[in-house]
């Protein structure tokens, strides 16, 4: 699992984009912003597109952009999934 995750991260870095299941094009930064606030950005985007549409995805990215940019380079920064995984340890 860890190798696969690293492979995907490298793929996103090399291509500069990521795709959700239904093919909304996200920049690496947009996906990182979503990872800052949701546990599984790809699943969240897929669900959001199926239920409320692309404007909701864009709105969430813009809502959390400044918070992500302010925190991403701080020592010990963790995505939402990482924070959840280490909660209570």
C-alpha positions in Angstrom: 0.0 0.0 0.0 2.8 2.4 0.9 4.6 1.8 -2.4 1.3 2.4 -4.3 0.7 5.7 -2.5 4.3 6.8 -3.3 3.8 5.8 -6.9 0.6 7.9 -7.1 2.3 10.9 -5.5 5.2 10.6 -8.0 2.7 10.3 -10.8 0.9 13.4 -9.7 4.1 15.3 -9.3 5.3 14.4 -12.8 2.0 15.1 -14.6 1.0 18.1 -12.6 -2.6 16.9 -12.4 -4.7 14.3 -10.7 -8.0 12.8 -11.8 -11.0 11.8 -9.8 -13.0 8.8 -10.8 -15.2 10.8 -13.0 -12.4 12.8 -14.6 -12.6 16.2 -13.1 -9.1 17.7 -13.7 -7.4 18.8 -10.5 -4.0 20.4 -10.1 -1.6 18.9 -7.7 -2.2 21.9 -5.4 -6.0 21.6 -5.6 -5.8 18.0 -4.6 -3.4 18.8 -1.8 -5.8 21.5 -0.5 -8.6 18.9 -0.5 -6.3 16.4 1.3 -5.8 19.1 3.9 -9.5 19.0 4.8 -10.9 15.6 3.7 -9.7 12.1 4.4 -9.9 10.8 0.8 -9.8 13.6 -1.8 -10.6 11.4 -4.8 -13.6 9.8 -3.1 -14.8 13.1 -1.9 -14.5 14.7 -5.4 -16.3 11.7 -7.0 -19.1 12.0 -4.5 -19.4 15.7 -4.8 -19.5 15.7 -8.6 -22.2 13.0 -8.5 -24.4 14.8 -6.0 -23.8 18.6 -6.1 -21.5 19.3 -9.1 -18.2 20.8 -10.0 -18.9 24.3 -8.4 -19.0 22.7 -5.0 -15.6 21.1 -5.5 -14.2 24.5 -6.7 -15.8 26.3 -3.8 -14.3 23.9 -1.2 -10.8 24.3 -2.7 -11.1 28.1 -2.6 -12.5 28.1 0.9 -9.5 26.2 2.3 -6.7 27.5 0.0 -5.4 30.2 2.4 -5.5 27.8 5.4 -3.6 25.2 3.5 -1.0 27.6 2.1 -0.4 29.0 5.6 0.1 25.5 7.2 1.7 23.3 4.5 5.3 24.3 5.1 5.1 24.2 8.9 7.1 21.5 10.7 5.0 18.4 11.3 2.3 19.3 8.8 -0.1 16.5 8.2 -3.0 15.9 5.8 -6.4 15.2 7.2 -5.9 11.5 6.7 -2.6 11.6 8.5 -4.1 13.6 11.4 -6.9 11.1 11.7 -4.5 8.1 11.6 -2.4 9.5 14.4 -5.3 10.8 16.5 -5.2 9.3 20.0 -1.7 7.8 19.6 
